[in-house]
Amino acid sequence: MEKTRKHLLCLAILTSLSATISIPAQAQLHLEIVKAAEEAPKIAIIPFMNDSSLYPIIENDLNRSGKFSSASQNLPATASMNNPNATAWQSAGVPYVVTGTTKQNAEGAYEIHYQLYDVKKQQYLLNELLTVPASRLRAAGHMISDTIYEALTGIKGDFSGRIAYVLRNPATPNERYTLQIADTDGAQPRTILTSRDPILSPAWTPDAKKIAYVSFETKRPAIYVQDLATGQREKLASFRGLNGAPSFSPDGQSMLFTASMHGNPEIYQMNLQTRELKRMTNDSAIDTEARYAPDGKSFIFTSDRGGSAQIYTYNLDTGSTKRLTFRGAFNARGTLSADGKKLALVHRPSGSNYKVAIQDLNSSITNILTPTSLDESPSFSPNGQMVVYATREGARGLLAIMSLDGRFRMNLPSEIGEVREPAWAPK
């Protein structure tokens, strides 16, 4: 029992503290497609006229969605704006073609005209014109990918999103830990905070304009929230003992966190306007890793009150708790999909193997998702189609993104070193 309690506490607070090799302060994450979906529909992204940067972004986005495979190269067919060359693409077995042009106007902005053509139906599904500043050209590529993905699947795309994560660099003592935000393909990393002391548990506000994290810069854990536009930050929790695992309510008015100010780690709720605290759990067990449900009426949390680490739900109206996980002797680090129907968690099926699993909350069926064995910190994409998590492959600590059907997986290792604690930004 004592061993389990210590293990749970370490998982909640200290998972990012293992030794690793050095990382540059703004190491870009590299995209490695490890497993591609078989028989995914082909889509051809033709190089846009007068541009060489947009089409590779769109092609890479749709490739890494796991829903499509690129057919832009090594095929005899071609296409251009208003001339999709449908017969040739139909013969090549390619059902969708994307064409486009770009033009820079007198103000320096880019006018982007793109088309998505359905070869079988012989009709345009999209025919849109965008005007974006030069500084937003890459973002425009992701926006186009989002629109194409939704037009073909009926599901909103997540290519315009961002992922927060923690890097560790023991080679530079003053910047040993770095909190960064990057595009979902690992590009354009941006440093939010550097510290010689641990940074843990990044958590986005619902509007994705701020991010909270746990910092040990005062030699004890404290929770800060930082405005991403201004860099201004505020200390939210620095009570005696443990302060960790922040989570914001869907309306952004309150925060759940773990604290041990009264001796035992429990879940507390803070009103962010008044700073008033409310103790939510009161048990001799360790209660931690609380996450609000999308409707704001309940939260999930990890507790060893049943003798091993398991995930429970807490009803905010009644104060009642209910155990959610029963398969396996260890289940922790739970997070909910945006529709509240699925639970991603760290599951130990046997021995020292820790895998990401997905539990359907209606049927309670749990399926192991990941093929690796040292996985942690799962986080759903906003559309609920993918999960990002931290894992290890050999000596590398990296992020991985996997589709919920298990058909597609990609790795996002840093240039050198270890990446941990991912958190996918909400839309």
C-alpha positions as CSV (number, residue, x, y, z in Angstrom):
1,M,0.0,0.0,0.0
2,E,2.7,2.5,1.0
3,K,4.7,1.6,-2.2
4,T,1.6,2.3,-4.3
5,R,1.0,5.6,-2.6
6,K,4.5,6.8,-3.2
7,H,4.4,5.6,-6.8
8,L,1.1,7.6,-7.4
9,L,2.6,10.7,-5.8
10,C,5.7,10.5,-8.0
11,L,3.6,10.0,-11.1
12,A,1.5,13.1,-10.3
13,I,4.3,15.4,-9.4
14,L,7.7,14.2,-10.5
15,T,7.4,12.4,-13.8
16,S,9.6,14.8,-15.6
17,L,12.6,14.6,-13.4
18,S,14.5,11.6,-14.9
19,A,18.0,12.3,-16.2
20,T,18.4,12.9,-19.9
21,I,20.7,14.5,-22.5
22,S,20.9,18.2,-23.4
23,I,18.4,20.2,-25.4
24,P,18.7,23.5,-27.1
25,A,16.4,26.2,-25.7
26,Q,14.2,26.2,-28.8
27,A,14.7,22.7,-30.2
28,Q,12.2,22.1,-32.9
29,L,10.3,18.8,-32.8
30,H,10.8,16.6,-35.8
31,L,7.9,14.8,-37.3
32,E,8.4,11.0,-37.9
33,I,5.5,9.0,-39.3
34,V,5.9,5.6,-37.6
35,K,2.7,3.9,-38.7
36,A,0.5,5.0,-41.6
37,A,-3.1,4.1,-42.1
38,E,-3.5,1.3,-44.7
39,E,-5.8,2.0,-47.6
40,A,-6.4,5.6,-46.6
41,P,-8.0,7.6,-49.5
42,K,-5.4,9.4,-51.6
43,I,-5.4,13.1,-52.0
44,A,-3.2,15.1,-54.4
45,I,-1.9,18.5,-53.2
46,I,-0.6,20.3,-56.3
47,P,2.1,23.0,-55.8
48,F,0.3,26.3,-55.6
49,M,1.1,28.7,-58.4
50,N,3.6,31.5,-57.3
51,D,4.3,29.7,-54.0
52,S,6.4,26.8,-52.6
53,S,5.5,26.9,-48.9
54,L,1.8,26.4,-48.6
55,Y,1.3,23.1,-50.4
56,P,3.9,21.1,-48.4
57,I,2.2,22.3,-45.2
58,I,-1.2,21.1,-46.4
59,E,0.2,17.9,-47.8
60,N,2.0,17.1,-44.5
61,D,-1.1,18.0,-42.4
62,L,-3.4,15.7,-44.4
63,N,-0.8,12.9,-44.4
64,R,-0.4,13.0,-40.6
65,S,-4.2,13.0,-40.0
66,G,-4.2,9.3,-40.7
67,K,-7.3,9.8,-42.8
68,F,-5.5,10.4,-46.1
69,S,-2.3,9.5,-48.0
70,S,-0.5,11.8,-50.3
71,A,-0.7,11.2,-54.1
72,S,1.0,14.4,-55.2
73,Q,4.3,12.7,-56.4
74,N,5.2,9.9,-58.6
75,L,2.0,10.0,-60.6
76,P,1.6,11.1,-64.2
77,A,-1.5,13.3,-63.7
78,T,-1.4,17.0,-62.9
79,A,-4.0,19.7,-62.3
80,S,-4.3,23.5,-62.1
81,M,-6.9,26.0,-61.0
82,N,-10.2,25.4,-62.7
83,N,-8.6,22.5,-64.6
84,P,-8.6,19.5,-62.3
85,N,-7.8,17.0,-65.1
86,A,-10.4,14.6,-63.6
87,T,-10.0,11.8,-66.1
88,A,-6.3,11.4,-65.4
89,W,-6.8,11.4,-61.7
90,Q,-9.6,9.0,-61.9
91,S,-7.4,6.6,-63.9
92,A,-4.7,6.9,-61.2
93,G,-7.2,6.1,-58.5
94,V,-7.0,9.4,-56.7
95,P,-10.4,10.7,-55.5
96,Y,-9.4,14.2,-54.3
97,V,-7.3,17.0,-55.8
98,V,-6.3,20.3,-54.3
99,T,-5.0,23.2,-56.4
100,G,-4.3,26.8,-55.6
101,T,-2.6,30.1,-56.4
102,T,-1.0,32.8,-54.3
103,K,-0.5,36.5,-55.0
104,Q,1.0,39.2,-52.9
105,N,-0.9,42.5,-53.0
106,A,0.3,46.1,-52.7
107,E,0.0,46.0,-48.9
108,G,2.2,42.9,-48.7
109,A,-0.6,40.6,-47.7
110,Y,-1.1,37.3,-49.5
111,E,-4.3,36.4,-51.5
112,I,-4.7,32.7,-51.5
113,H,-7.2,31.0,-53.8
114,Y,-7.6,27.3,-53.4
115,Q,-9.9,24.5,-54.6
116,L,-10.8,21.0,-53.5
117,Y,-12.1,18.8,-56.3
118,D,-14.0,15.6,-55.9
119,V,-12.9,13.4,-58.9
120,K,-15.7,10.9,-58.6
121,K,-18.5,13.5,-58.3
122,Q,-16.7,15.8,-60.7
123,Q,-17.4,18.9,-58.6
124,Y,-15.7,21.4,-56.4
125,L,-16.2,20.8,-52.7
126,L,-14.3,24.0,-51.8
127,N,-13.5,27.1,-53.9
128,E,-12.3,29.7,-51.4
129,L,-10.2,32.9,-51.3
130,L,-8.2,34.0,-48.3
131,T,-6.3,37.2,-47.6
132,V,-3.6,36.9,-44.9
133,P,-0.6,39.0,-43.7
134,A,2.8,37.6,-44.7
135,S,3.5,36.7,-41.0
136,R,0.4,34.4,-41.1
137,L,1.2,32.5,-44.2
138,R,2.1,29.3,-42.4
139,A,-0.9,29.5,-40.2
140,A,-3.0,29.9,-43.4
141,G,-1.7,26.5,-44.6
142,H,-2.9,24.9,-41.4
143,M,-6.3,26.7,-41.7
144,I,-6.7,25.4,-45.3
145,S,-5.9,21.9,-44.0
146,D,-8.5,22.2,-41.3
147,T,-11.1,23.3,-43.9
148,I,-10.3,20.5,-46.3
149,Y,-10.3,17.9,-43.5
150,E,-13.7,19.0,-42.3
151,A,-15.1,19.1,-45.9
152,L,-14.1,15.4,-46.4
153,T,-14.7,13.9,-43.0
154,G,-17.4,16.1,-41.4
155,I,-15.0,16.5,-38.4
156,K,-13.3,19.8,-37.5
157,G,-9.5,19.7,-38.2
158,D,-6.9,20.3,-35.5
159,F,-3.9,21.3,-37.7
160,S,-4.1,24.9,-36.5
161,G,-3.7,23.9,-32.9
162,R,-0.8,24.0,-30.5
163,I,0.8,21.7,-28.1
164,A,2.6,22.7,-24.9
165,Y,5.4,20.6,-23.5
166,V,8.4,20.6,-21.2
167,L,12.1,20.2,-22.3
168,R,14.9,19.4,-20.0
169,N,18.5,20.5,-20.5
170,P,21.0,19.6,-17.7
171,A,23.9,21.0,-19.8
172,T,22.7,24.6,-19.2
173,P,22.0,24.9,-15.5
174,N,20.2,28.3,-15.7
175,E,17.9,27.0,-18.4
176,R,17.6,23.4,-17.4
177,Y,13.8,23.3,-17.9
178,T,12.0,25.0,-20.7
179,L,8.2,25.3,-21.2
180,Q,7.5,25.6,-24.9
181,I,4.5,25.8,-27.3
182,A,4.7,24.6,-30.9
183,D,2.4,23.9,-33.8
184,T,1.0,20.4,-33.8
185,D,3.6,19.3,-36.4
186,G,6.4,20.4,-34.1
187,A,7.2,23.6,-36.0
188,Q,7.6,27.1,-34.7
189,P,8.5,26.4,-31.1
190,R,8.1,29.3,-28.8
191,T,9.6,29.4,-25.3
192,I,7.3,30.5,-22.5
193,L,9.5,30.0,-19.5
194,T,13.0,28.8,-18.8
195,S,14.2,27.8,-15.3
196,R,17.0,26.0,-13.5
197,D,14.3,24.3,-11.5
198,P,11.6,21.8,-12.6
199,I,8.5,22.9,-14.6
200,L,5.6,20.5,-14.6
201,S,2.0,20.0,-15.5
202,P,1.2,22.6,-18.2
203,A,-2.6,23.3,-18.4
204,W,-4.4,25.6,-20.9
205,T,-7.1,28.0,-20.0
206,P,-10.4,27.3,-21.9
207,D,-9.7,30.2,-24.3
208,A,-6.1,29.0,-24.9
209,K,-4.8,32.5,-24.1
210,K,-3.1,31.5,-20.9
211,I,-1.3,28.5,-19.6
212,A,-0.7,27.3,-16.0
213,Y,2.1,25.2,-14.8
214,V,3.9,24.1,-11.7
215,S,7.3,25.6,-11.0
216,F,9.9,24.8,-8.3
217,E,11.7,28.1,-8.8
218,T,11.2,29.0,-5.1
219,K,12.4,25.5,-4.1
220,R,8.9,24.3,-3.5
221,P,6.1,23.6,-5.9
222,A,3.9,26.6,-6.8
223,I,1.2,27.0,-9.5
224,Y,1.5,30.0,-11.9
225,V,-0.6,31.2,-14.8
226,Q,0.9,33.1,-17.6
227,D,-0.6,35.3,-20.4
228,L,0.8,34.1,-23.7
229,A,0.4,37.5,-25.4
230,T,2.0,39.7,-22.8
231,G,4.2,37.2,-20.9
232,Q,2.7,38.5,-17.6
233,R,2.3,35.8,-15.0
234,E,0.6,35.4,-11.7
235,K,1.1,33.0,-8.8
236,L,-2.1,31.2,-8.0
237,A,-1.1,28.6,-5.4
238,S,1.9,28.5,-3.1
239,F,0.6,26.8,0.0
240,R,2.6,24.8,2.5
241,G,3.5,21.4,1.0
242,L,2.4,20.2,-2.4
243,N,0.8,22.4,-5.0
244,G,0.2,20.6,-8.3
245,A,-1.9,19.3,-11.2
246,P,-3.9,22.5,-12.2
247,S,-7.0,22.2,-14.3
248,F,-9.4,25.0,-15.3
249,S,-13.2,24.8,-15.4
250,P,-14.8,25.1,-18.8
251,D,-16.0,28.6,-18.0
252,G,-12.6,29.7,-16.8
253,Q,-13.9,30.8,-13.4
254,S,-12.3,28.2,-11.2
255,M,-9.3,25.9,-11.0
256,L,-8.9,22.4,-9.5
257,F,-5.5,21.5,-8.1
258,T,-3.8,19.1,-5.7
259,A,-2.5,20.5,-2.3
260,S,-1.2,19.0,0.9
261,M,-1.6,22.1,3.1
262,H,-3.4,20.0,5.7
263,G,-1.0,17.1,5.5
264,N,-2.5,14.7,3.0
265,P,-2.7,15.4,-0.8
266,E,-6.3,16.3,-1.6
267,I,-8.3,18.0,-4.4
268,Y,-9.1,21.7,-3.9
269,Q,-11.1,24.2,-6.0
270,M,-10.1,27.8,-6.2
271,N,-12.4,30.6,-7.3
272,L,-10.2,32.6,-9.6
273,Q,-12.0,35.9,-9.0
274,T,-12.0,35.8,-5.2
275,R,-9.2,33.2,-4.6
276,E,-11.6,31.4,-2.2
277,L,-10.7,27.8,-1.6
278,K,-13.0,24.8,-1.3
279,R,-11.7,21.4,-0.2
280,M,-13.3,18.8,-2.5
281,T,-11.9,15.5,-1.2
282,N,-11.2,14.4,2.3
283,D,-9.8,10.9,2.5
284,S,-6.7,9.2,4.0
285,A,-5.7,8.2,0.5
286,I,-3.8,10.4,-2.0
287,D,-6.2,12.2,-4.3
288,T,-4.7,14.0,-7.2
289,E,-4.8,14.8,-11.0
290,A,-8.2,16.3,-11.1
291,R,-9.7,17.3,-14.5
292,Y,-13.0,19.0,-15.1
293,A,-15.5,17.3,-17.3
294,P,-16.4,19.3,-20.4
295,D,-19.9,20.2,-19.0
296,G,-18.3,21.5,-15.8
297,K,-20.7,19.4,-13.7
298,S,-18.1,16.9,-12.4
299,F,-14.4,16.1,-12.5
300,I,-12.3,13.0,-12.6
301,F,-9.3,12.4,-10.3
302,T,-6.8,9.7,-9.4
303,S,-6.9,8.1,-6.0
304,D,-5.5,5.0,-4.3
305,R,-8.4,4.9,-1.8
306,G,-9.3,1.4,-3.1
307,G,-5.8,0.1,-2.5
308,S,-4.3,0.9,-5.9
309,A,-4.2,3.9,-8.2
310,Q,-7.5,4.2,-10.0
311,I,-9.6,6.9,-11.6
312,Y,-12.8,8.2,-10.0
313,T,-15.4,10.8,-10.9
314,Y,-16.7,13.5,-8.5
315,N,-20.2,15.0,-8.9
316,L,-20.0,18.7,-8.1
317,D,-23.7,19.0,-7.3
318,T,-24.0,16.0,-4.9
319,G,-20.4,15.6,-3.7
320,S,-20.6,11.9,-4.5
321,T,-17.7,9.9,-6.0
322,K,-17.8,6.9,-8.3
323,R,-15.0,4.6,-9.4
324,L,-14.5,4.6,-13.2
325,T,-11.6,2.2,-13.8
326,F,-11.5,-1.5,-12.8
327,R,-9.2,-3.2,-15.4
328,G,-5.6,-3.5,-14.2
329,A,-4.0,-2.7,-10.9
330,F,-2.9,0.9,-11.9
331,N,-4.8,3.6,-13.8
332,A,-3.9,7.3,-13.6
333,R,-3.3,10.6,-15.4
334,G,-6.9,10.6,-16.8
335,T,-8.1,13.1,-19.3
336,L,-11.5,13.5,-21.0
337,S,-12.3,14.0,-24.7
338,A,-14.1,17.3,-25.5
339,D,-17.4,15.5,-25.9
340,G,-17.0,13.8,-22.5
341,K,-17.5,10.3,-24.0
342,K,-13.9,9.0,-23.8
343,L,-11.3,8.8,-21.1
344,A,-7.6,8.6,-21.9
345,L,-5.4,7.3,-19.1
346,V,-2.1,5.7,-18.2
347,H,-2.7,2.0,-17.7
348,R,-0.4,-0.7,-16.3
349,P,-1.4,-4.0,-17.8
350,S,1.5,-5.9,-16.3
351,G,4.9,-5.6,-14.7
352,S,6.5,-2.2,-15.3
353,N,4.7,-1.5,-18.6
354,Y,2.8,1.8,-18.7
355,K,0.6,2.3,-21.7
356,V,-2.0,4.8,-22.8
357,A,-5.5,3.3,-22.9
358,I,-8.9,4.6,-24.0
359,Q,-12.0,3.9,-22.0
360,D,-15.5,4.4,-23.4
361,L,-17.4,5.9,-20.6
362,N,-20.8,4.6,-21.8
363,S,-19.7,0.9,-22.1
364,S,-16.8,1.0,-19.7
365,I,-14.8,-0.9,-22.3
366,T,-11.1,-0.1,-22.1
367,N,-8.6,-0.7,-24.9
368,I,-4.9,-0.3,-24.8
369,L,-3.9,2.2,-27.5
370,T,-0.1,2.5,-27.5
371,P,2.5,-0.2,-28.5
372,T,5.2,1.4,-26.3
373,S,5.7,0.6,-22.7
374,L,6.7,3.8,-20.8
375,D,3.9,6.1,-21.7
376,E,2.5,9.0,-19.7
377,S,0.5,12.3,-19.8
378,P,-2.1,11.6,-22.6
379,S,-3.9,14.6,-23.9
380,F,-6.8,14.6,-26.5
381,S,-6.8,16.7,-29.6
382,P,-9.8,19.1,-29.5
383,N,-11.7,17.0,-32.2
384,G,-11.1,13.8,-30.2
385,Q,-9.5,11.9,-33.1
386,M,-5.9,11.9,-31.8
387,V,-4.0,11.6,-28.5
388,V,-0.6,13.1,-27.8
389,Y,1.4,11.5,-25.0
390,A,5.0,11.3,-23.8
391,T,6.9,8.1,-24.2
392,R,10.4,6.6,-24.4
393,E,12.0,4.7,-27.3
394,G,15.4,3.5,-26.4
395,A,17.3,6.5,-25.0
396,R,14.9,9.0,-26.5
397,G,12.2,10.8,-24.5
398,L,9.7,12.1,-27.0
399,L,6.1,12.9,-27.8
400,A,3.9,10.7,-29.9
401,I,0.6,11.3,-31.5
402,M,-1.7,8.4,-32.3
403,S,-5.2,8.1,-33.8
404,L,-7.8,6.6,-31.5
405,D,-8.4,3.7,-34.0
406,G,-4.7,2.8,-33.7
407,R,-4.2,3.0,-37.4
408,F,-1.8,5.9,-37.4
409,R,1.1,7.1,-35.2
410,M,3.8,9.6,-35.5
411,N,6.7,10.6,-33.2
412,L,7.7,14.1,-32.3
413,P,11.3,13.9,-30.9
414,S,13.3,17.0,-30.2
415,E,16.4,17.7,-32.2
416,I,18.4,16.3,-29.2
417,G,17.1,15.4,-25.8
418,E,13.9,14.8,-23.9
419,V,10.3,16.1,-24.3
420,R,7.7,15.5,-21.7
421,E,4.3,16.7,-20.3
422,P,2.4,17.4,-23.5
423,A,-0.9,19.3,-23.3
424,W,-3.0,19.9,-26.5
425,A,-4.5,23.4,-26.6
426,P,-8.3,23.6,-26.7
427,K,-9.9,25.3,-29.7
